[in-house]
Amino acid sequence: MKAKSKLLRMYKVFSLALLILMQIYWYKWTRKSETEWEKLWSSIGKRFRTTLFELEGLLIKIGQFISIRSDLLPNAFIQELQDLTDKVPSSEWSEVQRILNEEWGSELSKKVVAIEKEAIASASIGEVYKGALQDGSIVAIKVQRPDIQSIVHSDFRTLSILVWFADRFVPIPKGFINIKVLFQELKQVIGRELDFTKEKDTLLYFKERFKENEMVKIPDVHQELCTSKVLVMEWVEGKRFNDSAAVEKLEISRQDLARRLMKIFLPQWLEPGMFHADPHPGNVLFTREGRIILLDFGMTGEISKKDAVSFQSLIESILAKNYSKAVECLSQLGFLLPEANAGTMEKLLSEWMAFDLSQLKDKDIVALKLELNDLIAALPIQVPTRFVFLGRSFMTIEGIVRNLTPDEDLLKLGKPVFTEWLSSQGNKWSFIWSVIQSQPLFKIFHSAVEFLETPRKLEKMKETGQRREFRFAIYENRKKQLFQLFMLGLTGAGLGIYIEKTLIMQLSAGIAAIALTGYCVNSWRLGKWLKYMPEKRR
């Protein structure tokens, strides 16, 4: 990648970020109306989307991640990014051929008998070509895009500067989201995608995990032909879930096909281990026999044992309609901010779960989605950084299932799948206990216990709030004192220069330098404390 091209990318990203920042601060300064703010965020979203498509590469993936953060970003902005797809024009065949020769260390004819020169699929990181090996096997050859590593590294340098700036000077939205942690997680995920040997290992992990499951088809890998930039897999034929004609030709019903999809992804979300983080319609297909095909394991996430237990309890509680327990699980997972009222959240969750989506028309569903986004933004909830990729996976599969069975209740459809999985884990008694807890008699007892505990909880909350206010005041007073000392040092240094007294100038400059260092350190500690404050309060 040429230096001029790198500088142009950096210039376009920086200029976009600066323009957005200036507009936001101008609207804050002039106190624009809510309608004008919506128009601004919509125009920012359009400009952002246009820039992403123009620059391609890593930035399209950034846009995809941003598009699922309706809990943090305005709805007008999110709307413009909803259907952002990772599709870019394919590279010149000569460039692809050069990479294949470099990676295999020999001419193509020694590895493959034939290869189509038109890419079957082309995304920001890699392109897929159809080929045939000497033994007659038809294969899918995934090749890393030319110069993509240089582009990604350049984009990450640019983004790291923006993250540093935003972390220090931009007002962070509710929930004190740690954008630095999110950025590091994104770097790790994209870093794994750039190394095809890691994708090969992940594919083999999933192949081993589902080896006993006849419903799942994961392509075989020709490991002797795989490198860090080339991945050679068995060619598999499948249909997309949005192909209605192909779905109707299946011997199984739409509901059964949806349940099969749930059976494959539910364990990934609820059991410790890796999950597929990018199951869009191009990566999840089905065969004529109704088997589910999983492709592209470049983007994956991981569930810890502790989070897996909490997610399991959450779904148990929702299916058993034990919403007080569900709210407790959401709090444990970090989805509720400290100021969230458990009773209010329980009532909202109960009303939301009782809503019948099948009664809505298409236009009403769109309107409902927009209202839900606004509701999420207004409520004291957040998506913890570590669950961004899990949320992406869940929302993508939910969209496929809803499109497949538009008239079905998602909870009713998924309940037998969950109970079957629960029985296979030997945890059916915990589900029964959840059902018992949701019964009126138990809820009366639970409410009485909560009532008796309320004074102690309120006192603890009051004490915690006072401690936090006191600590915040200490940080702010230190900053004020150090700033005053810094200004005094600067004044003294100026005076020393004016009266030509080197000793006074040097001493004052030293004091100013020490004060400035202390101010920066204190500001950093305050910022760190504010960002992790929700976790400390929990």
Protein Blocks (a to p, Z undefined) as FASTA:
>chain_A
ZZklmmmmmmmmmmmmmmmmmmmmmmmmnopafklmmmmmmmmmmmmmmmmmmngmmllm
mmmmmmmmmmlbcfklmmmmmmgccddddddfklmmmmmmmmnopafklmpmbdcfbdfb
dcfkbccdddddfkopacddddddehklmmmmmmmmmmmmmmmmmmmmgccdehiiafkl
mmmmmmmmmmmmmmmklmmmmmmmmmmmmmmpmkbccddddfklgcfkbccddddddddf
klmklmmmpmbdfklmmmmmmmmmmmmmmpgcdddfblcfklpccdfkopacdehjlbcc
dddfklmmmmmmmmmmmmnopaklmmmmmmmnopacfklcfklmmmmmmmmmmpcfklpc
fklmmmmmmmmmmmmmmpccdddfklmmmmmmmmmmmmmmmmmmmmbcfklmmmmmmmmm
mmmnopmmmmmmmmmmmpmklmmmmmmmmmmmmmmmmmmmmmmmmmmmmmmmmmmmmmmm
mmmmmmmmmmmmmmmmmnopaklmmmmmmmmmmmmmmmmmmmmmmmmmmmmmmmmmZZ
